[in-house]
């Protein structure tokens, strides 16, 4: 018969010293993982001592923290399925500042920021339409309001730091349905009310606009 839990461990046996409030597995005794509801302070029966973030009424698929309006304070931008919301953070809470809604036929992918004059920043939001064609937008935020500076850019856009200066640069890549990306990644420059490719970037053939970064030598 198996030994009872109250008996001392036999010599040479394995002693499990993991705190059950921190490590848990309800289905198997062979593997354990961090309990997502671990209590970090207070008695073990105090539910209000759990480490928990502020609840939001939507699923966030992306976030960018940047001073977009040049007032010296960072705003927090959370991306939903078809919108981006701006928040300020004070006293441990997120306070809503504004919202920008994309067409319901659009699907947001991610959000990036790019410094743009007088301490302000562009907000680059990659979206695709129902046919998986990029419809990327460039937004600004000021006075609690979003402004769409550019729209329906037919490129996936990202912001990376390129050598030799390692300053932020906007890069872009076209789609090629049914494949996600068309070969070739370029620096992007503003031309009229949109962004267009300029210099091609030398990268491995399997690189795409989102999956690489340059590291300074040494």
C-alpha positions in Angstrom: 0.0 0.0 0.0 1.3 3.6 -0.7 2.8 5.4 2.3 0.6 8.0 4.0 1.4 11.7 3.6 2.3 12.0 7.2 5.2 9.5 7.2 8.7 10.8 6.9 10.5 10.5 3.5 12.6 7.4 3.0 16.4 7.9 2.7 17.4 8.6 -0.8 13.8 9.5 -1.8 12.9 12.8 -3.5 11.6 15.5 -1.3 9.2 17.9 -2.9 9.7 21.3 -1.2 7.7 23.4 -3.7 5.1 25.7 -2.2 1.7 24.5 -3.4 0.5 28.2 -3.4 3.1 29.0 -6.1 3.6 25.7 -8.0 0.6 23.7 -9.1 -0.6 21.0 -11.5 -4.1 19.7 -11.1 -3.8 16.9 -13.7 -0.4 15.4 -13.3 2.1 14.9 -10.5 5.1 14.7 -12.9 4.9 18.3 -14.1 4.3 21.6 -12.3 3.9 25.2 -13.4 3.5 28.6 -11.9 0.1 29.1 -10.3 -1.5 32.1 -12.2 -3.4 33.0 -9.0 -0.5 32.7 -6.6 -0.7 34.8 -3.4 2.3 37.1 -3.0 1.4 38.6 0.4 -1.0 38.1 3.2 -2.6 34.9 4.6 -3.3 32.1 2.2 -7.0 32.6 2.4 -7.0 36.3 1.5 -8.3 36.7 -2.0 -7.6 40.4 -2.1 -3.8 39.6 -1.7 -3.6 38.1 -5.2 -1.5 39.9 -7.8 -3.9 41.0 -10.5 -4.0 43.6 -13.2 -6.8 46.1 -13.9 -9.7 44.5 -15.8 -10.5 45.8 -19.3 -13.7 45.3 -21.2 -11.9 44.2 -24.4 -9.2 41.8 -25.5 -5.9 43.7 -26.1 -3.8 42.4 -29.0 -1.1 45.1 -28.9 0.3 47.9 -26.8 2.6 50.9 -27.2 3.8 53.3 -24.5 5.0 56.6 -25.9 4.6 60.4 -25.5 2.6 60.9 -28.6 1.5 64.5 -28.0 4.8 65.9 -26.8 3.5 67.0 -23.3 6.3 65.2 -21.5 4.1 62.3 -20.2 3.7 58.9 -21.8 0.3 57.7 -23.0 -0.6 54.1 -23.2 -2.2 52.9 -26.4 -4.0 49.5 -26.4 -5.0 47.9 -29.6 -8.3 45.9 -30.0 -9.6 44.0 -32.9 -10.9 47.1 -34.8 -9.9 50.0 -32.6 -7.1 51.7 -30.6 -7.7 53.3 -27.2 -5.5 55.9 -25.4 -5.0 55.9 -21.7 -3.1 57.8 -19.1 -1.6 56.0 -16.0 -1.9 57.6 -12.6 -2.4 56.3 -9.0 -2.1 52.8 -10.3 -5.1 53.1 -12.7 -5.6 53.5 -16.4 -7.8 56.5 -17.3 -9.4 56.6 -20.8 -8.3 59.5 -23.0 -9.7 58.7 -26.5 -10.5 56.1 -29.0 -10.1 55.6 -32.8 -12.3 53.1 -34.6 -11.3 51.4 -37.9 -13.8 50.0 -40.4 -15.5 46.8 -39.1 -14.1 45.0 -42.2 -10.6 45.7 -40.9 -8.5 43.4 -38.6 -5.9 45.1 -36.5 -2.5 43.3 -36.3 -0.1 45.5 -34.2 0.8 49.0 -33.3 4.2 50.8 -33.4 5.4 54.3 -32.7 7.8 56.5 -34.6 9.3 59.8 -33.3 8.0 62.7 -35.4 8.9 66.3 -34.6 8.9 68.3 -31.3 8.9 65.2 -29.1 5.7 63.8 -30.6 5.2 60.5 -32.3 3.3 58.8 -35.1 1.3 55.7 -34.2 1.5 53.1 -37.0 -1.3 50.6 -36.9 -1.1 47.6 -39.2 -4.5 46.3 -40.4 -5.7 44.0 -43.1 -9.0 43.8 -45.0 -11.1 40.7 -45.5 -8.8 39.6 -48.3 -5.7 39.8 -46.1 -4.5 42.9 -48.0 -2.6 45.5 -45.8 -4.5 48.7 -45.1 -2.0 50.3 -42.7 -2.8 53.7 -41.0 -0.6 56.4 -39.5 -2.3 58.2 -36.6 -1.4 61.2 -34.4 -2.8 61.8 -30.9 -3.3 65.3 -29.3 -5.8 66.9 -27.0 -7.5 63.5 -26.3 -8.2 63.0 -30.0 -6.8 60.8 -32.8 -6.2 62.1 -36.3 -5.6 59.7 -39.2 -2.7 61.3 -41.1 -2.3 58.5 -43.6 -4.6 55.6 -44.5 -4.9 52.5 -46.7 -1.1 52.1 -47.1 -0.7 48.8 -49.0 2.4 47.8 -47.0 3.1 46.0 -43.7 5.1 48.6 -41.7 7.5 48.3 -38.8 9.9 50.6 -37.0 13.5 49.3 -36.5 16.9 50.8 -35.7 19.1 50.4 -38.7 22.9 50.7 -38.7 25.2 52.6 -38.7 23.3 55.3 -36.7 20.7 52.9 -35.1 18.1 55.6 -35.3 14.4 54.5 -35.8 13.4 54.0 -39.4 10.1 53.0 -40.9 10.4 49.9 -43.1 7.8 48.2 -45.3 7.0 45.1 -47.1 4.2 44.3 -49.6 1.8 41.3 -49.4 1.6 38.6 -52.0 -1.7 36.7 -51.6 -2.1 33.8 -50.9 1.3 34.2 -49.3 1.6 36.7 -46.4 4.7 38.6 -47.6 6.2 39.5 -51.0 10.0 39.3 -51.1 11.8 42.5 -50.4 11.9 44.9 -47.5 12.6 48.7 -48.0 12.9 51.8 -46.0 9.8 53.9 -46.3 9.6 57.7 -46.9 6.7 60.1 -46.9 5.4 61.1 -50.3 2.3 63.3 -50.3 -0.3 61.7 -48.1 1.3 58.2 -48.0 4.5 56.3 -47.4 6.4 54.7 -50.4 9.5 52.5 -50.5 13.0 53.9 -51.1 16.2 52.0 -50.4 16.0 48.2 -50.3 17.5 46.6 -47.2 19.9 43.7 -47.5 18.4 40.8 -45.5 18.3 37.0 -45.6 15.6 35.6 -48.0 13.4 34.3 -45.1 13.3 37.6 -43.2 10.1 39.6 -43.1 9.3 43.1 -41.9 8.5 41.8 -38.4 11.0 39.1 -37.6 14.5 40.7 -37.5 16.5 43.2 -35.6 20.0 44.6 -35.9 22.5 44.3 -33.0 25.4 46.7 -32.7 28.8 45.0 -33.0 30.3 44.1 -29.7 
